[in-house]
Amino acid sequence: MKLSDFDFELPEALIATRPASPRSSARLLVAEGEAIHDARVTDLVDWLKPGDRLVLNDTRVIPARLSGARHRESAQGPVTARIEVTLLEPRGDGTWGALIKPLRKLKIGEEVIFSDALRATLEGVEDGQGQLRFNCTGEDFDAALNAAGAMPLPPYIAAKRPADARDREDYQTVWARHAGAVAAPTASLHFDEELLAALAARGVGFTHVTLHVGAGTFLPVKVDDIREHRMHAEWGRVSAEAAAEIEATRAAGGRIIPVGTTALRLIETAARDGGGTIAAWEGETDIFITPGFAFRVTDALMTNFHLPKSTLMMLVSALMGADRIRAIYGHAIAARYRFFSYGDASLLIPPRG
C-alpha cells in the first residue's frame, strides 16, 4: 500500500489544544459492525460487557522538555546561547539521547545549564541526536528534572502554545506509575477515577502493562511505499501477572481491549513472540502494524483520532479495514470530533472472526 492511501483532509479547527474537562466528558465514536454511534466516554459502561478486560499502559511521562543556556569564553568575551532540549531516552552508559536545538551551536564537552540544580555536558552526536550526561542521577535527577522541565507536548500543540502548569496533570494518566515516556498514551487520558469505578462495578477487568512511548511516535513516514518504513523502537514490559490475566479473560470468552495503540502494540508483540499465546515479555519492540496484520490478542481498541499518513492510521486500518476507517474518519470530521492527543476518542470493534 502507498502512503497516500492513509491521507485525508483535516480542518485545522478540529485539532485539540486542550483536553475535555472533566476527562471522561470527551466524545466517543463507537464503530461496531457497519454502524457508527455518537456517544461520550462515560458511556463506555454501556458498550463494554462484564468479563471484558481493558489493557492500560501505566508509563509515566517525564517533563522532558528543557530550556537552558551554554556559556562560552571567546576573544571578545563571554558568549551565551539559548539551548532547547527534548530528552528521548536514557542510554546504558548513563547518558541521555536528546534532540538539541540548535545542535550546531554546542560543541562536544560543552555544558548546558538548565537550573541551579541541573546541567548537562554534550558527550557525543549520533544520527542528529545529542548524547547528554547530567550532573546528577537517581532521585536527585528526578527532582531536578521535575523542577526545571516542561511536559513534552506533541509538535502540533507546541506550535500553538507552550506547555504550562495545567499540562502537568492533563498530559498524564491517572494510573501513571513507571517514569520513562516522552509522550503520553493519549487514549488513556480520558479516564478518571469515577469512570474506572463504574467500569469495575460493571464487571470490566483492568490489566496494566508498560510501554515507554518515545518521541518517534510523532515522526512522519517519509517513504511512499509503506513497506520501506522502519519503526522506532520502544521499551516495554508485560509482567507474568498481566499475561495470566489476559489469557484467563480469553479462556473465559471475554474481550481484550487495549486502551491506546501503545498498549495494543505491546501485547501484540508479546503474543507474536509467544506464538499466539501471550506470556511475560520485556524488551524493545518496533512492531509495525499495517493492513494484512494478523491480530492475535486484540478484540477491540479504544484510541484517539490520528494524524493523516501516520503509522497509527495504518494500525487502525489494519484492525478495521482501510475502507471502514475512511468512513469512520469521514463521520468524525463531519460531526466535528476533536482530533489528536487532547482530542476525542473512538471505540473500534471489528467483527469477531
Secondary structure, DSSP 8 states (H G I E B T S, - for coil): -BGGGG-----GGGB-SS--SSGGGSEEEEEETTEEEEEEGGGHHHHS-TT-EEEEE-EEE---EEEEEEEEEETTEEEEEEEEEEEEEE-TTS-EEEEEETGGG--TT-EEE-SSS-EEEEEEEETTEEEEEES--HHHHHHHHHHH-B----HHHHTTS---HHHHHHTS-TT--EEEESS--GGGGG--HHHHHHHHHHT-EEEEEEE---GGGG-----SBGGG-----EEEEE-HHHHHHHHHHHHTT--EEEBSHHHHHHHHHHHHHTTTS---EEEEE-----TT---SS-S-EEEE---TT-HHHHHHHHHH-HHHHHHHHHHHHHTT--BSTTS-EEEEE----
